[in-house]
Amino acid sequence: MLFNNFLATAALLLFSTPLTTASLGPKFHGDAHAAKSQHTKRQNFVKQATGLKEFTTPTGVKIRYKEPGKEGICETTEGVDSYSGYIDIAPNVHVFFWFFESRNDPSSDPITLWLNGGPGSDSLIGLFQELGPCRINPDLSSTLNPYSWNNVSNVLFLSQPVGVAFSNQGIVNGSLADYTGSVLNSTYANATATYPLLDPVNEGEIDTTDLAAIAAWHILQGFLSGMSKLDGDLKGVKEFHLWTESYGGHYGPAFYNYFYHQNELINNGTMEGYSLNFGTLGLINAIIDESVQAEYYPEFAVNNTYGIKAYNDTVYNYARFANFMPNGCLDQIQVCKLAAAGVEGGLIREHPGQTITNVATSFRSINSVCQEAADMCRDNVESPYYYFGNRGVYDIRHPYDDPTPPSFFEEYLNTAEVQNAIGVSNNYTTNNADVYFGFQSTGDFIFPNFRADLEEILASGVRVALVYGDADYICNWFGGEAISLAFRYENQDEFAAAGYEPMVYGGVQYGEVREYGNFSFTRIYEAGHEIPYYQPQGSLAVFNRSINYFNIADGTEKVTETLATNGTAETTHTTTKRPLPASSVRDSWGSSLVASYSVLDNQPPPTATGGYKQ
């Protein structure tokens, strides 16, 4: 489909150069920390990591790695191996990875790639705050997570695109700019610590999701081609799953579709590579298509199921008007498409969707039009909540300065012992401002591409799971439900006609699900943006049932082409409004809140119900 137009740019990506690090506020669709203006507490001049093993794969990619579990880092379950380090897809492109074997049976269990969003947010956020094998305590010790997704799958985390977190094109002693968080070398400010270096400075090639997909394919193929040498338990063709969240509503569809088509070329002998069996695409609290989902920012702000009215009617009416008015959000998205269509090959019109290509994004004038559209939508439809709501970006039940999830893992990753154990030689930051602004400059945020990708994926028969925590604002479930019903594909009417059934695990109802055939939409109760943090048991159940092809509701039925939920037409569960604490007691309230969620992580899993493995 669309990605054939990008193949010619693949060589450029090997020398891509987005810059480094920042935490910008609610512009990021990545993690709960992005709402806080923060830099990591512990910053040092980092010594070069020692003891890395390295080898070159059959595809010419160098892998440098350590085995952190053997040094007591994170996954310490007996007999479960883990590997971290760098996949060097070019002499100056070093992408950080962390791979965990399945706790169950690594030789037969699938491989799941996990990506956080942003754009510019690191996937180690997901590792430490959500679904990875360990959580970090206030004293920087680690605790095993009994609900880690590597209970049932091998899991790979990538810091991408290059420039995010530990991924780099070299390292330099420098400092972080006060406002943007960008790395400044000693020419501009006193050096205080060691950070990633991008070469050449301030120039990057990866500024759209579709270009990032090409880079990620090279990274994944490099890893897979060396997998059997890295770990003898992982030989042979594997089933592949991609799960992601937030801006992953862009990453997931684009990456999966591109990977799928490249894999077809490998299978038919057109190109060499490591072949995979494609399984599921999972999207958690995902922003997929702004033209559908933007409308639900003001709706969720005042009409959510928690009884919270985050701002008054004046602000509500303004946000709605900004979406629908002449030259408002929706109109400007259409102007972006028209601008792309003005260049031959700039807009692909294929049933059922449309795709803006890299031909269009190579024109600054088109980028400016699309960036203006994205700014209109975000500044006037989404952002009034941040200025007037005083509520959490990623959890409407919490204050704007949200204490959850805790961020102890950032300081943990900036300790010398941990850095050496995982094979890195620079400081860690969760978000990259320059990557974010690169994507913003092209208008990638409002592109229609990702809806088109998902429609093609659904038509191919691949299983797709949309999962939304019902307390999240920035990627709220109102918009998630709307986009699930907007997809145009063969079974769209049957999906819309399927009712909601309770989603139950271990005798506890965690939410409701609408499912038909290979497609499901699940609303998870009492969960913010990072669902595996808030509901570790329920999220593992959804993941497990998805990748093992059982129904989401209770895991008792194998999925068929016509399997359908049968229940109410709408999900109407409501929760009593929770007032915000006074500012004078907010610190103690925050500590209590974090502790209450931590209790969930330490509870033993309930007895599994249904015919799937625990």
WOWOMO-V799313 format. One record per backbone hydrogen bond with DSSP energy under -0.5 kcal/mol. NH is the residue of the N-H (numbers start at 1). CO is the residue of the C=O. Records with the same first field share a line. If there is no record, write none. Layout:
# WOWOMO-V799313
NH = CO  CO
This chain:
# WOWOMO-V799313
4 = 1
5 = 2
6 = 3
7 = 3  4
9 = 6
10 = 7
12 = 9
13 = 9
14 = 10  11
15 = 12
16 = 13
21 = 163
22 = 431
25 = 34
28 = 25
29 = 118
34 = 31
35 = 32
36 = 33
38 = 36
43 = 41
46 = 44
53 = 65
55 = 63
57 = 61
60 = 57
62 = 88
63 = 55
64 = 86
65 = 53
66 = 84
68 = 66
70 = 67
71 = 68
72 = 69
73 = 68
74 = 72
75 = 73
76 = 74
80 = 77
81 = 79
83 = 99
84 = 66
85 = 97
86 = 64
87 = 95
88 = 62  86
89 = 87  93
90 = 93
93 = 90
94 = 168
95 = 87  93
96 = 94
97 = 85
98 = 157
99 = 83
100 = 155
101 = 81
103 = 150
104 = 150
106 = 102
108 = 105
109 = 105
111 = 239
112 = 154
113 = 241
114 = 112  156
115 = 243
118 = 29
119 = 117
120 = 117
121 = 117
122 = 430
123 = 158
125 = 122
127 = 123
128 = 124
129 = 125
130 = 126
131 = 126
132 = 126  127
135 = 143
137 = 141
140 = 137
143 = 135
145 = 133
146 = 144  601
148 = 145
149 = 131
151 = 148
152 = 149
153 = 149
154 = 110
155 = 100
156 = 112
157 = 98
158 = 114
159 = 96
160 = 158
164 = 161
167 = 164
168 = 94
169 = 170  197
172 = 195
174 = 172  193
175 = 184
177 = 182
181 = 177
184 = 175
186 = 173
188 = 185
189 = 185
192 = 174
193 = 174
194 = 44
195 = 172
197 = 170
203 = 200
207 = 205
212 = 208
213 = 209
214 = 210
215 = 211
216 = 212
217 = 213
218 = 214
219 = 215
220 = 216
221 = 217
222 = 218
223 = 219
224 = 220
225 = 221
226 = 222  223
227 = 224
230 = 226
231 = 227
234 = 231
235 = 232
240 = 277
241 = 111
242 = 280
243 = 113
244 = 282
245 = 115
246 = 284  285
247 = 29
248 = 245
249 = 246
250 = 247
251 = 247
252 = 248
254 = 250
255 = 251
256 = 252
257 = 253
258 = 254
259 = 255
260 = 256
261 = 257
262 = 258
263 = 259
264 = 260
265 = 261
266 = 262
267 = 263
268 = 264
269 = 266
270 = 265
271 = 265
275 = 273
277 = 238
278 = 276
279 = 240
281 = 463
282 = 242
283 = 465
284 = 244
285 = 467
287 = 246
288 = 286
292 = 289
293 = 289
294 = 290
296 = 293
297 = 294
299 = 295
300 = 296
301 = 297
302 = 298
303 = 299
304 = 300  308
307 = 304
310 = 301  308
316 = 312
317 = 313
318 = 314
319 = 315
320 = 316
321 = 317
322 = 318
323 = 319
324 = 320
325 = 321
328 = 325
329 = 322
330 = 323
332 = 328
333 = 329
334 = 330
335 = 331
336 = 332
337 = 333
338 = 334
339 = 335
340 = 336
341 = 337
342 = 338  339
343 = 340
346 = 343
348 = 355
349 = 347
350 = 348  353
355 = 348
357 = 346  355
361 = 357
362 = 358  359
363 = 360
364 = 362
367 = 363
368 = 364
369 = 365
370 = 366
371 = 367
372 = 368
373 = 369
374 = 370
375 = 371
376 = 372
377 = 373
378 = 374
379 = 375
380 = 376
381 = 377
382 = 377
383 = 378
385 = 382
386 = 383
387 = 383
388 = 384
389 = 385
392 = 395  398
396 = 471
398 = 395
400 = 390
402 = 400
410 = 407
411 = 407
412 = 408
413 = 409
414 = 411
415 = 412
419 = 415
420 = 416
421 = 417
422 = 418
423 = 419
424 = 419
427 = 194
432 = 120
433 = 431
436 = 432
437 = 433
438 = 434
439 = 435
440 = 436
441 = 437
442 = 438  439
443 = 439  440
444 = 439
446 = 443
447 = 444
451 = 448
452 = 448
453 = 449
454 = 450
455 = 451
456 = 452
457 = 453
458 = 454
459 = 455
460 = 456
461 = 457  458
462 = 457
463 = 279
464 = 518
465 = 281
466 = 520
467 = 283
468 = 522
470 = 524
471 = 527
472 = 469  527
473 = 393
474 = 393
476 = 473
480 = 476
481 = 477
482 = 478
483 = 479
484 = 480
485 = 481
486 = 482  483
487 = 483
489 = 487
492 = 489
495 = 491
496 = 492
497 = 493
498 = 494  495
499 = 565
500 = 568
501 = 513
503 = 511
504 = 502  553
505 = 508
508 = 505
510 = 503  508
511 = 503
512 = 523
513 = 501
514 = 521
516 = 519
517 = 563
519 = 516
520 = 464
521 = 514
522 = 466
523 = 512
524 = 468  522
525 = 510  523
527 = 524
529 = 394
531 = 529
533 = 530
534 = 530
535 = 531
539 = 535
540 = 536
541 = 537
542 = 538
543 = 539
544 = 540
545 = 541
546 = 542
547 = 543
548 = 544
549 = 546
550 = 545
551 = 557
555 = 551
559 = 549
563 = 560
565 = 515
568 = 500
572 = 570
575 = 305
579 = 577
585 = 582
586 = 583
589 = 585
590 = 586
591 = 587
592 = 588
593 = 589
594 = 590
595 = 591
596 = 592
597 = 593
598 = 594
599 = 595
600 = 596  597
601 = 597
602 = 598  599
603 = 599  600
611 = 555
612 = 610
